[in-house]
Amino acid sequence: IIKEKPDVYLGQEFEDVGVTERIAETLSAHGYVSLRDIGAHEPFFNHSGLFIACRIPIQSASFHPFRPEDVSGVMKWCDRGVLAIDVKIENNQLVRFVNIHLNPGDEKDPISHASRL
């Protein structure tokens, strides 16, 4: 990220809170604001694993978990979903970046899978 210097970076599988915190601190020294550890804050659940680093001022941010009926298998213990940010670019245009972590769950249920897409 530091080498390529993207304005916005969207990452997944940022599960280790300590490592993710160190990454966010390092990126902060390079002008990035990071969103991390968003999702469940229960002691028995995993958070979303979604991570966003942005050098453009973030106007708004939101997280929307998948509906419980769309989650199956081991993913029931993780708070998977969608993390979105809105940023303003040139000409005051608002742009939304969406980071989504699809739930692999049980693909034997095509209706549930299709509703996530």
Secondary structure, 3 states (H helix, E strand, C coil): CCCCCCCEEEECCCCCHHHHHHHHHHHHCCCCEEECCCCCCCCCCECCCCEEEECCCEEEEEEEECCHHHCCHHHHHECCEEEEEEEECHHHCEEEEEEECCCCCCCCCHHHHHHHC
